Amino acid sequence: MVIEFDIVFIGSGPAGFTGAIRAAQLGKKVAVIELGFLGGVCLNRGCIPSKSMLHYSPIYADILNTEKFGINLNNPSYDFSKMLELRTQTVDKIRASLEKNMKDNGIVILQGIAKLDKNNKLTVTQESEQVEINYRNLVIATGSSPRMLPNLPEEYILTSDTILTLTELPERTLIIGSGAIGTEWGRILNSLGKKVCIVELADKLAPAMDECVSTALARIFRKQRIEFYTSTSIEKFENNVAKLSNGKEFEFDKILVAVGRTPNNWGLEESNIKTEKGFIKVDENFKTNIDNIYAVGDITGKQMLAHTAAAQSKKLVEHLFLNKKIEINYKNIPAIIYGKPELATVGFTEQDLQKENIEYKSSKLPLTISAKAFIDGEFDGLVKILSIDNKIVGASIVANEASSLLQQLTNAINLGTDIDKLNDIVFAHPTTSEAINEAILNLENKAIYVPQKH
């Protein structure tokens, strides 16, 4: 049995399904090959289930502190099994919607193991049947898996995948790494009353973000009584005790390894596709060393974010079928660490600009410059904006809705909007967005609620 398509995607995560739907919209015959559940890691073992937990868990933490609002609740508790049930329902509903969307667009979904041989022949193994797929264009979007560390006690190890399989949460968790996964799960566990210790090798938390965000996160962790150590490694394990390089010890029930991800090269072992450190090498148009084979998303290692993968795939499809030029400024793609509050950054950090000896202006204000943020009790929040030559080049926000608020500044950066024009925008009052307005005005010493600089 041989089937022929205009374009075939291996993997149905954000890269796979976005490109597939866009190609179908352009009238192309499209197939998606998926080994597991539709939606890939993001929907099934990453973004959606973890963010669901990040929505539920702070509610319980907030309930424990309602007395400060004059609301008295006696003996609050939570049912973790109910949280898991709700999380599963959320994922199932989104997956069902995605499957319907793909089928409505005429996309053929092939469930099975994809394999590409040295002659570029693509086959899909479905139970005992092997199907050969003829393609005009092939896009590898197989994603990534959690990276492991050597010399860890295997019986205690969790990853971002396996922690989602637990029906009971560990009482004490050692978390290695303070990026998005480590920080988010640290917050989930802490909010549900579990003990956490986060160990970070870098000299600051969330090391990829601006210094101000790292400082704010440290302050939030201290307030929430989350134990953490920076510039620290694990010297050795003795049974279920970790001995740290700073002399501290932490007794754990589980260890969550959150130190990045590795590419999924399954089914490509016999192919002639060139890789570097496991990641597929691509040119500026995402083409591999083989003319009609492309790769997008985590498998390329360019930037391992779901929305980056989706953008790459959409632009690739429009390049192939509409002859559009592919242009992606990876510096201007927002990065978020979710939780309460959220941590968000886009563009250059202050450390980037200092390293390059570039002249810039900086404006950093507490979120409580906005009355709404003050009312909502967002006392740890902030807005920071960096500008060069009357244009914003970088921004960071710490706020409960930082992921949404940051988009305003992301748009301004991508459009190259002059700060003078941004100053003309009227912000509703009272809103948290007013802190953004004040931070922009503050670049020119025009902020209303900030004393003038002399």
C-alpha positions as CSV (number, residue, x, y, z in Angstrom):
1,M,0.0,0.0,0.0
2,V,1.5,3.4,-1.1
3,I,0.0,6.8,-0.3
4,E,1.3,10.1,-1.7
5,F,1.0,13.5,-0.1
6,D,2.1,17.1,-0.9
7,I,3.6,17.4,2.6
8,V,4.0,14.9,5.5
9,F,4.7,15.9,9.1
10,I,6.3,13.4,11.5
11,G,5.0,14.5,14.9
12,S,1.7,16.2,15.9
13,G,2.9,18.6,18.5
14,P,2.6,22.4,18.0
15,A,5.1,22.3,15.0
16,G,3.3,19.3,13.4
17,F,-0.3,20.3,13.7
18,T,0.2,24.0,13.0
19,G,2.0,23.4,9.8
20,A,-0.4,20.6,8.8
21,I,-3.4,22.8,9.2
22,R,-1.8,25.7,7.4
23,A,-0.9,23.5,4.5
24,A,-4.4,22.1,4.4
25,Q,-5.8,25.7,4.3
26,L,-3.7,26.2,1.2
27,G,-5.4,23.2,-0.5
28,K,-2.5,20.7,-0.1
29,K,-2.8,17.0,0.6
30,V,-1.4,16.6,4.1
31,A,-0.6,13.7,6.4
32,V,0.6,13.7,10.0
33,I,2.3,10.7,11.6
34,E,2.1,10.4,15.3
35,L,3.5,7.7,17.6
36,G,1.5,8.7,20.7
37,F,-1.4,11.1,21.4
38,L,-2.2,13.9,19.1
39,G,-0.8,17.2,20.3
40,G,2.6,15.9,21.2
41,V,4.4,16.7,24.5
42,C,3.0,20.2,24.9
43,L,-0.6,19.0,25.1
44,N,-0.2,15.7,26.8
45,R,2.9,15.8,29.0
46,G,3.9,19.5,29.1
47,C,2.3,22.9,28.7
48,I,-1.3,22.0,29.2
49,P,-1.3,19.5,32.1
50,S,1.4,21.4,34.0
51,K,-0.4,24.8,33.6
52,S,-3.6,23.1,34.7
53,M,-1.9,22.2,37.9
54,L,-0.5,25.7,38.2
55,H,-4.1,26.9,38.0
56,Y,-5.5,24.6,40.7
57,S,-2.7,24.6,43.2
58,P,-2.5,28.4,44.0
59,I,-6.3,28.4,44.7
60,Y,-5.6,26.1,47.7
61,A,-2.7,28.3,48.8
62,D,-4.9,31.4,48.6
63,I,-7.7,29.8,50.6
64,L,-5.2,29.1,53.4
65,N,-4.6,32.9,53.6
66,T,-8.2,34.3,53.2
67,E,-8.3,35.6,56.8
68,K,-6.3,38.7,55.7
69,F,-9.3,39.6,53.5
70,G,-11.7,39.1,56.4
71,I,-12.9,35.7,55.1
72,N,-12.8,32.9,57.5
73,L,-12.7,29.3,56.3
74,N,-12.3,26.3,58.6
75,N,-10.0,23.4,57.9
76,P,-9.7,23.7,54.1
77,S,-8.3,20.6,52.2
78,Y,-7.9,19.4,48.7
79,D,-8.6,16.2,46.8
80,F,-5.6,15.5,44.6
81,S,-7.4,12.8,42.6
82,K,-10.1,15.3,41.7
83,M,-7.4,17.7,40.4
84,L,-6.0,14.9,38.3
85,E,-9.4,14.1,37.0
86,L,-10.0,17.7,36.0
87,R,-6.6,17.9,34.4
88,T,-7.3,14.8,32.3
89,Q,-10.6,16.2,31.2
90,T,-9.0,19.4,30.1
91,V,-6.3,17.6,28.0
92,D,-8.9,15.2,26.5
93,K,-11.2,18.0,25.5
94,I,-8.4,20.0,23.8
95,R,-7.1,16.9,22.1
96,A,-10.6,16.0,20.8
97,S,-11.0,19.5,19.5
98,L,-7.6,19.3,17.8
99,E,-8.4,16.0,16.2
100,K,-11.7,17.3,14.8
101,N,-10.0,20.4,13.5
102,M,-7.4,18.3,11.7
103,K,-9.9,15.9,10.2
104,D,-12.2,18.8,9.2
105,N,-9.3,20.2,7.3
106,G,-8.9,16.9,5.4
107,I,-5.6,16.0,7.1
108,V,-4.8,12.2,7.2
109,I,-3.7,11.1,10.6
110,L,-1.5,8.1,10.6
111,Q,-1.0,6.5,14.0
112,G,2.3,4.5,14.2
113,I,6.1,4.5,14.1
114,A,7.6,6.6,11.3
115,K,10.9,5.4,9.9
116,L,13.2,7.1,7.3
117,D,15.8,4.9,5.7
118,K,19.1,5.8,3.9
119,N,17.3,6.1,0.6
120,N,14.8,8.6,2.1
121,K,12.0,6.1,1.9
122,L,9.3,6.8,4.6
123,T,7.4,4.0,6.2
124,V,4.8,3.9,9.0
125,T,4.4,0.8,11.1
126,Q,0.9,0.3,12.3
127,E,0.7,-2.8,14.5
128,S,1.7,-5.5,12.0
129,E,1.2,-3.5,8.9
130,Q,3.9,-1.4,7.3
131,V,2.7,1.5,5.0
132,E,5.0,3.3,2.6
133,I,4.4,7.0,2.3
134,N,5.3,9.0,-0.8
135,Y,5.9,12.6,-0.1
136,R,6.8,15.7,-2.1
137,N,7.9,17.4,1.1
138,L,8.7,15.8,4.5
139,V,8.8,17.8,7.8
140,I,10.4,16.3,10.8
141,A,8.8,17.7,13.9
142,T,9.5,14.9,16.5
143,G,10.2,17.2,19.4
144,S,12.3,16.5,22.4
145,S,12.4,14.5,25.7
146,P,13.7,15.5,29.2
147,R,17.5,15.4,29.5
148,M,18.9,13.2,32.2
149,L,22.0,13.6,34.3
150,P,24.5,10.8,35.1
151,N,25.1,9.2,38.5
152,L,21.6,9.9,39.9
153,P,19.8,7.3,42.1
154,E,17.4,6.0,39.5
155,E,14.7,4.7,41.9
156,Y,14.0,8.3,43.0
157,I,14.1,10.1,39.7
158,L,11.2,12.1,38.1
159,T,11.1,14.1,34.9
160,S,8.5,16.5,33.6
161,D,6.9,13.4,31.9
162,T,6.9,11.0,34.8
163,I,5.8,13.5,37.5
164,L,2.5,13.7,35.6
165,T,1.9,10.0,36.1
166,L,1.9,10.2,40.0
167,T,-1.3,9.6,41.8
168,E,0.2,10.9,45.0
169,L,2.7,13.8,45.4
170,P,6.0,13.2,47.2
171,E,6.3,15.0,50.6
172,R,9.9,16.1,49.9
173,T,11.2,16.8,46.4
174,L,14.7,17.8,45.3
175,I,14.5,19.8,42.1
176,I,17.6,20.2,39.9
177,G,17.3,23.3,37.8
178,S,15.4,26.5,38.1
179,G,14.2,27.1,34.6
180,A,10.5,26.9,33.6
181,I,10.0,23.2,34.5
182,G,11.9,23.3,37.8
183,T,10.3,26.6,39.0
184,E,6.8,25.7,37.9
185,W,6.8,22.3,39.6
186,G,8.4,23.8,42.7
187,R,5.5,26.2,42.9
188,I,2.9,23.5,42.4
189,L,4.3,21.2,45.1
190,N,4.8,24.1,47.5
191,S,1.3,25.4,47.0
192,L,-0.1,22.0,47.9
193,G,1.9,21.9,51.1
194,K,4.9,19.8,50.0
195,K,8.5,20.5,50.9
196,V,10.8,21.5,48.0
197,C,14.5,22.3,47.6
198,I,15.6,23.8,44.2
199,V,19.3,23.5,43.3
200,E,20.6,25.7,40.6
201,L,24.2,25.6,39.2
202,A,24.1,29.1,37.8
203,D,24.5,32.1,40.0
204,K,20.9,33.1,39.8
205,L,17.4,31.6,39.5
206,A,15.8,31.4,36.1
207,P,19.2,32.1,34.6
208,A,18.0,32.8,31.0
209,M,15.9,35.8,32.2
210,D,16.8,39.3,33.1
211,E,18.5,39.9,36.4
212,C,15.5,41.7,37.8
213,V,13.2,38.7,37.2
214,S,15.7,36.4,38.9
215,T,15.9,38.7,41.9
216,A,12.1,38.9,42.1
217,L,11.8,35.2,41.9
218,A,14.2,34.7,44.8
219,R,12.2,37.2,46.8
220,I,9.0,35.3,46.0
221,F,10.5,32.0,46.9
222,R,11.7,33.3,50.3
223,K,8.2,34.7,51.0
224,Q,6.6,31.3,50.0
225,R,9.3,29.4,52.0
226,I,10.6,27.5,49.1
227,E,14.2,26.4,49.8
228,F,16.6,27.2,47.0
229,Y,20.3,27.5,46.4
230,T,22.2,29.1,43.5
231,S,25.8,28.5,42.4
232,T,25.3,25.1,43.9
233,S,25.8,21.5,42.7
234,I,25.1,18.1,44.3
235,E,28.3,16.5,45.5
236,K,26.9,13.1,46.4
237,F,23.8,11.1,47.4
238,E,23.7,8.9,50.5
239,N,20.5,6.9,50.3
240,N,17.8,9.5,50.0
241,V,19.9,12.4,51.3
242,A,21.6,14.9,48.9
243,K,24.8,16.5,50.1
244,L,25.2,19.9,48.4
245,S,28.4,21.7,47.5
246,N,27.5,24.5,49.9
247,G,27.5,22.1,52.8
248,K,23.7,21.8,53.1
249,E,21.8,18.5,53.1
250,F,18.3,17.8,51.9
251,E,16.4,14.6,52.6
252,F,14.1,13.7,49.7
253,D,11.5,11.3,48.6
254,K,11.9,12.1,44.9
255,I,14.3,14.0,42.6
256,L,12.8,16.1,39.7
257,V,15.4,16.5,37.0
258,A,14.7,19.8,35.1
259,V,17.9,20.6,33.2
260,G,16.7,20.9,29.7
261,R,15.7,18.5,26.9
262,T,17.2,16.3,24.2
263,P,16.1,15.7,20.6
264,N,13.8,12.8,19.6
265,N,15.6,11.1,16.7
266,W,13.5,8.0,16.8
267,G,13.1,6.4,13.4
268,L,15.9,8.5,11.8
269,E,18.8,6.3,12.9
270,E,19.3,4.8,9.4
271,S,18.7,8.0,7.5
272,N,21.4,10.3,6.0
273,I,20.1,13.4,7.7
274,K,22.9,15.3,9.3
275,T,22.8,16.2,13.0
276,E,24.9,18.1,15.5
277,K,24.8,17.0,19.1
278,G,21.7,15.1,18.2
279,F,19.8,18.1,16.8
280,I,19.0,18.1,13.1
281,K,21.0,20.7,11.1
282,V,18.9,23.0,9.0
283,D,19.5,26.1,6.9
284,E,17.7,29.4,7.2
285,N,14.7,27.8,5.5
286,F,14.6,24.8,7.8
287,K,15.9,22.5,5.0
288,T,18.1,19.6,6.0
289,N,21.0,18.3,3.9
290,I,18.3,16.6,1.8
291,D,16.4,18.8,-0.6
292,N,12.8,18.0,0.2
293,I,13.2,17.1,3.8
294,Y,12.8,19.8,6.5
295,A,12.9,20.0,10.3
296,V,11.2,22.4,12.7
297,G,10.7,22.7,16.4
298,D,12.7,21.3,19.3
299,I,14.4,18.7,17.0
300,T,16.4,21.6,15.5
301,G,17.5,23.0,18.9
302,K,17.0,26.6,17.7
303,Q,14.7,27.6,20.6
304,M,12.8,25.0,22.5
305,L,9.4,26.6,23.0
306,A,6.0,25.4,21.8
307,H,5.1,28.8,20.2
308,T,8.4,29.0,18.5
309,A,7.9,25.6,17.0
310,A,4.4,26.6,15.7
311,A,5.7,29.8,14.2
312,Q,8.6,27.9,12.4
313,S,6.2,25.4,10.9
314,K,3.7,27.9,9.7
315,K,6.4,30.0,8.1
316,L,8.0,26.9,6.5
317,V,4.7,25.9,4.9
318,E,4.1,29.5,3.5
319,H,7.7,29.4,2.2
320,L,7.1,26.1,0.4
321,F,3.7,26.9,-1.1
322,L,3.5,30.7,-1.2
323,N,7.2,31.4,-1.8
324,K,7.3,33.7,1.3
325,K,10.6,34.5,2.8
326,I,11.2,33.0,6.3
327,E,12.0,35.7,8.8
328,I,12.0,34.9,12.5
329,N,13.7,37.1,15.1
330,Y,14.3,34.6,17.9
331,K,15.3,37.4,20.3
332,N,11.7,38.8,20.1
333,I,9.9,35.6,21.1
334,P,8.5,35.8,24.6
335,A,9.5,33.3,27.3
336,I,7.2,32.7,30.2
337,I,7.6,30.9,33.6
338,Y,4.0,30.3,34.8
339,G,2.7,30.3,38.3
340,K,1.6,33.0,40.7
341,P,2.9,35.5,39.8
342,E,4.1,34.8,36.2
343,L,7.6,35.7,35.0
344,A,7.8,36.9,31.4
345,T,10.6,38.3,29.3
346,V,11.1,39.3,25.6
347,G,13.9,40.8,23.6
348,F,17.3,41.8,25.1
349,T,18.0,41.5,28.8
350,E,20.1,44.2,30.5
351,Q,22.9,41.7,30.9
352,D,22.9,41.2,27.1
353,L,23.3,44.9,26.4
354,Q,26.0,45.4,29.0
355,K,27.9,42.4,27.6
356,E,27.9,44.0,24.2
357,N,28.7,47.5,25.6
358,I,25.6,48.9,23.9
359,E,24.2,52.2,25.2
360,Y,20.6,51.9,26.3
361,K,17.9,53.4,28.6
362,S,16.3,51.4,31.3
363,S,13.1,51.9,33.2
364,K,12.1,49.5,36.0
365,L,9.0,50.2,38.2
366,P,7.1,48.2,40.8
367,L,3.8,46.8,39.5
368,T,2.2,48.7,42.3
369,I,2.7,51.9,40.4
370,S,-0.7,50.8,39.1
371,A,-3.5,51.1,41.7
372,K,-5.2,47.9,40.3
373,A,-2.1,45.9,41.1
374,F,-2.0,47.4,44.6
375,I,-5.7,46.5,45.1
376,D,-5.0,42.9,43.8
377,G,-2.1,42.5,46.2
378,E,0.6,42.1,43.5
379,F,3.3,43.5,45.7
380,D,6.1,41.5,44.2
381,G,5.4,42.5,40.6
382,L,7.5,44.7,38.3
383,V,7.8,46.1,34.8
384,K,11.1,46.7,33.2
385,I,11.7,48.2,29.8
386,L,14.9,48.7,27.8
387,S,15.1,51.0,24.9
388,I,17.7,52.1,22.2
389,D,17.2,55.0,19.9
390,N,13.5,55.7,20.9
391,K,12.5,52.0,20.4
392,I,11.9,49.3,22.9
393,V,14.4,46.4,22.6
394,G,13.6,44.3,25.7
395,A,11.1,43.9,28.4
396,S,10.4,41.9,31.6
397,I,7.3,41.6,33.6
398,V,6.5,39.9,36.9
399,A,2.7,39.8,37.4
400,N,-0.2,37.4,37.8
401,E,-1.0,37.9,34.1
402,A,2.5,38.7,32.9
403,S,2.2,36.3,29.9
404,S,-0.7,38.4,28.5
405,L,0.7,41.8,29.6
406,L,4.0,41.2,27.9
407,Q,2.4,40.7,24.5
408,Q,1.8,44.5,24.4
409,L,5.5,45.1,24.6
410,T,6.3,42.2,22.3
411,N,4.1,43.8,19.6
412,A,5.8,47.1,20.1
413,I,9.2,45.5,19.6
414,N,8.2,43.6,16.6
415,L,6.5,46.5,14.9
416,G,9.5,48.8,15.8
417,T,7.0,51.4,17.2
418,D,8.6,54.7,18.4
419,I,8.3,55.3,22.1
420,D,6.7,58.7,21.3
421,K,3.8,56.9,19.6
422,L,3.5,54.5,22.5
423,N,3.2,57.5,24.8
424,D,0.0,58.6,22.9
425,I,-1.8,55.4,23.8
426,V,-4.5,55.8,26.5
427,F,-4.6,53.0,29.0
428,A,-7.8,52.2,30.9
429,H,-7.9,53.0,34.7
430,P,-7.6,51.1,36.9
431,T,-5.7,48.3,35.2
432,T,-2.5,46.5,35.7
433,S,-1.5,47.6,32.2
434,E,-1.0,51.1,33.5
435,A,2.3,50.0,35.0
436,I,3.4,49.4,31.4
437,N,2.3,52.9,30.4
438,E,4.2,54.4,33.4
439,A,7.4,52.4,32.6
440,I,7.3,53.6,29.0
441,L,6.8,57.2,30.1
442,N,9.5,56.8,32.7
443,L,12.1,56.2,29.9
444,E,11.7,59.9,29.1
445,N,11.2,61.1,32.7
446,K,7.5,61.7,32.0
447,A,5.9,59.1,34.4
448,I,3.0,60.6,36.3
449,Y,3.3,58.6,39.5
450,V,7.1,58.6,39.7
451,P,9.1,61.5,41.1
452,Q,11.1,63.3,38.3
453,K,14.8,62.7,38.0
454,H,17.0,65.7,38.4
